[in-house]
Amino acid sequence: TTAVLLLIVLALSLLSLPQASAKLPSVPRTAVNKQNTELLKTGDLVGKVHSMTGGSTPPSSGLPDSVKLLIGAGGIYSAFLYYGSLQEDVFRFSAADGSQFKQAWLLQVLEAAANVAVGFVGMQVTGATKGIPKEMFAVSGCTQVSAKAFTSLALANGLSFPVATLAKSGKMVPVMIGSLLLGGATYTLREYLQVAAIIAGTAIVSMGKKKGTGAPSSVMGVAFIMLSLIMDGVTGGVQKKLKAETKKAGITPKPYDFMFWTNLFMALTAVAVALGLGEVGTGVDFITSNPEILNKIVKFSLCSAAGQSFIFYTIANFDPLVCTTVTTTRKIFSVLLSIFLKGHQLSAQGWGGIGLAVAGILSEMEMKMSGKKKAH
């Protein structure tokens, strides 16, 4: 069944490529800059891509909007729900001798490589943009792959997938701290409460799990997820500078330009770190000794590439808030599926934490949709 699901995801991804090639017209940005800026601050892929591709939604054509939404939302849900499940499986996998896969940077090499391949195909279909500021894409790729690798390292060091996913939903925290300390920004009481709810809910879920062994690893897991959040905050700032650089140069990168170049530099960064840490040799040895994990890693990487394609497809056909809604609710379902399908046991306190964190996430999403966020 997993193979069939993967084939469906990949088929839908290929279907999305021609649609994503729709021209993104240059329009006055005054009407969308505020919204784009707020989306960008969260470090969200949706905000980054929409902001850098002109901030406009092209007119619908061809298929009915309901069918396009089914393709886009269905593809995002299918790809990333399966992606999350596979990521958890990779780091929970135990070999016959009890050893586990810990090579997070090698995993990022393989994931980024799949995205580079799909991004390259997408660029051939939609046409590559000339004059892209590759230096800023290099910095962006470095910070983004670091954030993803730290998340994987958190899972490899004992942090549960539900806790890690909820914690990543609080990526506004480092952005807020940086803006308050460096930019003199101000936030509403509601924004503070939303972030507090996500943090408190995540902490309650972590404490509300059934007691077990491996406390030191859990501490390391928390440390790595905090590093991941910090890198998310750095990425938000880098993306703002990248947007300014492309605007200054009069360039509007297309979605698959963004996917290709970002992931290319993500892959190069991950290769350098993996080689430096000796993960390539040990990781390849582990995979060859346990070929069943290779199947999971390949599917994980392909789902990542397919999921990003569906995000671009949805942005190309709908308002970015539609995509934000889909990706946000997907995270919530990922948490619930992990709890029910992967054997995580929560106490009543833990379920209360889930409810609190989800309330904070949904409140933040509703604020974006209603356009009430302040510009800072």
N, C-alpha and C positions, 0 to 999 in steps of 0.2 A: 504493500500500500504506500509506503514512503517513496518508492521509486516512481509509482504512478503519479503521486502528488507532485514530485519534483518535475516530471515531464510536463505536467499541466502548467506549473509555474513558469518553466522555461519557454513553453509555447506562447503563453500570454506575454512574456517579456519580449519575445521576438515580434509579436503583434504590436507591441507598444512602440517599437523603434520608428516606423514610418510616421506614426502620429506625432511623436516627439519632434519630428523634423519641421513642424509647422513654424513659419516665420514668426518671430517675436518682434512686433513693431516697436519702434522707438516712440515713446509718448512722454509728455511732461510728467515729471516724477513728483510734483508737489502734492498730488492727491494720494500718493502711495508711500512717500518717504517715511512718514511717521509710523505707519504699520510695518514697513519693511525693517525699520530701525529696531522696533521692539521685538520682532521675530528674530532678528539677527542677534540681539542681546542674549537670547536663550541658548545660542550656539546650535540651534536647531537646523538640520540640513534643509528643511523646507524653506526657512527664512533666508539662509545663505544663497541657495540656488535662485529663488525668486528675486531676491534683491540684485544679484549679479547678472541676471538675464533680462534686465530692463524694467522689472516691476510691473509687468502687464500680463494680462491673461488674453491669449489670442481668441478670436471669435471661433465659436463652435462650428464644425462642419462635418459632413459625412454621417457617422453613427449618431443616433439620438443620445442626448446627454445622459439619460438613465443608463444606457448600455455602457457609455464611456465611464461613468462613475462605478458601475459594477466591475468593469475591467480594472480600473485604477485601484479602487478600494479593495476589491477581491484579491488583486495581485499583491498589494501591500500586506494585507492580512495573511495570505497564504505564505508568502515568502518569509516575512519576518517572524510570524509565529513559529514556523518550522525552523527558522534560523536560530531563534532563542532556545528552542528545544534541543537542537543539535549542539549548540554551544555548551549547554549544560551537560549533555551526554559526553562530549569530548573531555571535559574536565572532571567528570565523575567516573570515567572509564578506569577500570583497574585491570592490569595484566595478571597473568597466572601467578606471577611472583609477588603480586601486591603493589607493584610500582604503578605510577600514574603519569599521565602526560602533563608536563609542566612548561613546555616550550612555547610560551605565549607569543614571543616575537616571531618565531617560525610560523605560527598559525597566521599572524598578520601578514607575513610575506605571501602566503598562499591565498589569503582572502583578497588582498590588494591586487595580486596578479590576475585573479578572476575579474575584478572590477576594471582593471586596465584593458583586458581583452574585450569586454563588453563595451567599455567607453570608446575604444578604438573603432570597433564596428559602428557604433553610434555616430562617431565623427565622420566616418566615410559616408554614411547615409545622409546626415544633416549638413555636412560641410564643415571643415575646420575653420576656426577664426584665427586670423593672422595677427601678430604683434602682441600676443598675450604676455603679461609680465610674469615670466616663469619664476623669477626670484621669490615673489610673494607666494606663488603656488607652492614653492619648495618649503617655505616656512610653514604655510598652512598644512601641508602634507605631514610635516614633521610633528606638529602639535596634535593633529588629529589621530595619527597612528599611535602616538604616545598615550592619548586618552583611551583608545580602544585596547591597547596592550595592557594598560594598568587595570582596566576592567577585567580582562581575561586573567591577569595575575591575581586579582581579588578572588575570582572563582577558583583558581588553582590553589589558593591558600586558604580554602575553607569557608569563604563567604557564600551563603546560599544564593541561588539565582533570584528568588523573590526579593531578598534584601538588597542585592546589588542593583536590580532593575528599579526598585523604588528609590534607592539612593541616587541613581543617575537622573531621576526625574527632578531632583533638587539642584540641577546644574545652575540654576539662577543664583545660588548662594555665592559662589566665587565671583560671579559677574557683579552682584550687588556690592560685595566687599570691595572689589577693585574700583568700582565706580564711586563708592562713598569715600574711599581713601584718596583716590587719585583724581577723580573727576568732579567732586563736590556735588554728586547727584542726590536727588531726594526721591523717596518712594512713599507710596500711600500706605496707610495702616493695613488695608486689605492685602497689599503685596507682601508686607512683612508676615501677616498671619498665614498667607498661603504657603510661604517658604517654611515657616515654623511648623505648620501642619505636616508637610512632607517630611521634614527632618524628624519631628517627634514620632510620627507614624512609623517611619523606617526604624527608629531606635526601639520602639515598642515591639515591632515585628521581630527584630533581632533578639530581644530579651524574652519574647513570648514563644520561642521555639522550645520543643522538648529538649531537655538537657542531654548532652552527649559528650563525647571526647573531642579533643582537638582545639582547646581554647587558644593556645598560642597561635595556631594557624588562623583562627578567626580574627585575632588581633592584627595579624599581617594582612588579612583580607580587608579589614576596615581601613588600614593604612593605605593600601593600594587603591581602594575606591575613592578615598579622599584625594589622592594624587590624580586620579582620573578626572575628578570634578575640577581640580585646579587647572588641569590642561584644557578642559572644556572652556573655562573662563578665559584662558590665554587665547584659545582658538577664536573665541568671539571677538577679541580685540584685533587679532590678525585678519580676520575676515572683514572687519570694518575698514582696515587699512587697504586690504586688497580691493575692496569695492571702490575706495577713493582713487587708487592707482589706475584701475581700469577706466573709471569715469574721466580722470585727468587725461588719459591717453585716447579717449573717445572710442573705447572698445567695449563691446557687449558680448562677453563669452556666452556661447550656447551651452545648454545643459550637459551635453556629452563632452564638450571641451573641459568643463569643470570636473566631470567624472574622471576623464582620462588623466589630465595633468595632476590633479590632486592625488589620485591613487598611484600614479607613477612615482611621485615623490614619497608617498607613504610606503610603497614597496621598497624603494631604494633605502629609506631610513631603516625600515625593519630588517632588511638584509644586512646592513652595516652593524646594527645592534645584535642581531642573531649570531653573526659571525664573531663579533667581539665577545659575546657571552658563551660561545661554544655550543649554542643551541642547535645549529644546523646538523652537526654530526650526531649528537645525542638524540635529537628529534627524529632524524631519518632512521637511526637504529631502532628507536622505539616503534616507529610506524612499520618498518619492515618486519619487526618481530611480532607485531600485532596488526596484521593487515585489516582487521575489521574496523579499526579506528580510522583508517584511510578513507573508507567509504563515507564515514560521518564528516570528515574534514572536507572532502570534495563537495559533498552536498551543502555543507555550511558555507563554503566559499561561493558556490553557484547561487545559493539563495540570497546572499548579500548582494551580488551583482544584479540579480533579477529584481530584488526589492528596491534598489536604487533606481533602476529603470522605470519601475512603476511609480515611484515618487516623481520622477521627471515627467512621466506621462500625465499624471494627475495635475501637476503644476501647469503643464502646457495647455490643459483643457478646462481648468477650474480655478476659482479664487484660491490663493494659498491657504486660507483658513480652512478650506475643505480638507486639504491634505494634512494640515496641522491636527484637525479633529481626528482624522483616521489614524495618524501615527501615534497620537496621544492615547486614544482608546486602545490601540493595539498593545501598548505597554501594559495597560491594566489587564487585558486578557492574557498576556504572556505570563504575568504574575499568577493569575488564577489557574491557568492551565498547568503551570509548573507545580503549584501546590497540589492540585488534584491528580495529576498524571505521574509526578515524580516522587510521590511518597513523602512530601514535606508535611509534618504534623505541627499544627499551631494550637495553642491554648486559646481560651476566650480572650485573653489579653492580646494575643497575637492578632486575632481577627479584628479586635478593636483598633489595633495599629494599622491594619490594612485599610479599614474604613476611613481612618483619619487621614492617611496619606493620599488615598484616592480622592477624598473630598478636596484636599489641597490642589491636586492635579487638575480635577475637573473645574474647580473655581478659577484656576489660572487660565484654562482653556476657554471658559465662558467669558472671562474678561477680554481675552484677545478677540473673540468673536463679536463681542458687543462694541469693540473699539474704544474701551474706556481707559486703556493703559496710557499713562502719561509719557510724554517725550522728555528725556532727561538731557 
